Amino acid sequence: MFEKLKRDVAILEADYRNKDAIFNFVITAYHLYDDWLKKDPSISQLQRDKYNSTKNELKDLIGALYAVANSSKHSV
C-alpha cells in the first residue's frame, strides 16, 4: 500500500488538478494510515504509541480523510 501511495503522489505532483489522482491519494492515504497501520501485527508498541499520538494531533485531517474516503464510496 505504501508503494501505491508513492505512485499516487507522483501522479498528483505531475498534475495537482487531476481529480482522480486526488481521490486515489486520499483513499490510499486514509486506508494505509487508519486501517493498515493499526492492524499490522509487525508494528512495534513504540510505533503504535507514535501512531496513536500522531492520530490525536492530526484528528481534524484524519476526520476529513475519513469523510472523503467513506462518503465517496456511497455516492451515486
Sequence and secondary structure as in RCSB ss.txt:
>XXXX:A:sequence
MFEKLKRDVAILEADYRNKDAIFNFVITAYHLYDDWLKKDPSISQLQRDKYNSTKNELKDLIGALYAVANSSKHS
V
>XXXX:A:secstr
 HHHHHHHHHHHHH TT HHHHHHHHHHHHIIIIIIHHH TTS HHHHHHHHHHHHHTHHHHHHHHHHHHHHTT 
 
